[in-house]
Amino acid sequence: MSVAGGVEYVVVLGCMRWAWKRCTHGGSDDSASWALATKDEFEPVPRICNLILSVYKTDTEHPQLSSSLDPKCLIKRVTYEQTLGRTPPYIIYLDHEHKEIVLAIRGLNLIKESDYKMLLDNRLGMQKFDDGYVHHGLLKSALWLLNEERDTLKDLWVNNGREYTMVFAGHSLGSGVASLLTIIAVNHSDQLGGIPRNKIRCYAVAPARCMSLNLAVKYADVINSIVLQDDFLPRTPTPLEDIFESIFCLPYLLFMVCLRDTFIPEGRKLRDPRRLYAPGRMYHIVERKFCRCGRFPPEVRSAIPVEGRFEHIVLSCNATSDHAIIWITRESEKALQTMMENSSETITTPPKVQKLESLQTLEKEHQDAMERAVSLNIRHTDTESITEAEPQEDKEAESSHGKHEGEQASETKTQSSSYARKKWDELLNEVLEKDELHQMAAKKDANAPR
């Protein structure tokens, strides 16, 4: 065999190996090593999904079409005509039974030009925020939404004895707005009456990749992402810029994304601060297995991943159907029902994991994930919350990573471009008013006589 023939043989084998790995990679593989979620932590998900689903309903007089929504508790419903395209439609709902103030945002509307403008309003590394990077168009939408509804949300929280939890939820495009809205609310809690961090929650359903990895890990204690099996959106590296194209040629686009990401080393992906990720703690609903036909009773796996955060596209005929809010709602209800049945084996026996112990486990997992992000030398990782909680020996061990990381962390803390730490008025001026001035200037130039 000639040298050229040997090289050709190796290339063919390599391509066959790549094709086999890509075609056999299933959605369940992404979370194979994760622990199973508990009933207590997953309990709000089906209820929140039902509230998001109610935003899609056009019958404002009879919102009870959504099973979990009480019309008497619906504070406000806002449509496209009222938002003028600045943000997707949303509702504000006061849940007295669960002591929650819920702001739920709908997903992408395929016939609304304003939604496309929002998701295409971004360039790689365009928007710096809180020592990381976020999607520019979604950040503008989140800022406008909080500025518009802060008085309503503040009054609801204060008037209910400051005992209620503030919940931001969204699906698809709305999940990105809700996630960034949560980060802004955490850093500007004074706009909502001084609400503490532990009273803020976010549920991003079929989440868009809207923030850099350090922010996704940093806010994993308040942001929860729910992914159904093979959903393509959390796995597409730059989904919001490619959605318009994917509507017409999704299979071709997904294959090209798979091919491109195959040749990008994992370490390079992690160290790129501009690369966007699905936010927060991940809850993966798995209902199908490789080489097994049909759907099975769904199980929910949960983790705060640093590496392997849904990095690989799944070539599946269900990649788009698993993105639908109606399917996510149904499967999350089934999963919760299965958890409840499994947990009620014996009524007199105490649970294997006590509620307080479970909470401490979640907090420990969040701290471990942040430490893992620091050890991987991920750019702009904020170590302030780590050093506050860890013992002295852990601090000494962390210092052994070298001077480079320490200098990088100190530079991160003193960066003047950290929008999250600016005053509210300055933040609005930086993001919203500057864009309005640019638009006015562009219109003026277009109308100027030549």
Secondary structure, 3 states (H helix, E strand, C coil): CCHHHHHHHHHHHHHHHHHHHHHHCCHHHHHCCCEECCHHHHCHHHHHHHHHHHHCCCCCCCHHHCCCCCHHHEEEEECHHHHCCCCCCEEEEEECCCCEEEEEECCCCCCCHHHHHHHHCCCCCCEEECCEEECHHHHHHHHHHHHHHHHHHHHHHHHCCCCCEEEEEEECHHHHHHHHHHHHHHHCHHHHCCCCHHHEEEEEECCCCCEEHHHHHHCCCCEEEEEECCCCHHHCCCHHHHHHHHHHHHHHHHHHHHHHHHCCCHHHHHHCCCCEECCCEEEEEECCCCCCCCCCCCEEEEECCCCCCCCCCCCCCCCCHHHCHHHHHHHHHHHHHHHHHHHCCCCCCCCCCCHHHHHHHHHHHHHHHHHHHHHCCCCCCCCHHHHHHCCHHHHHHHHCCCHHHHHHHHHHHCCCCCHHHCCHHHHHHHHHHHHHHHHHHHHHHHHCCC
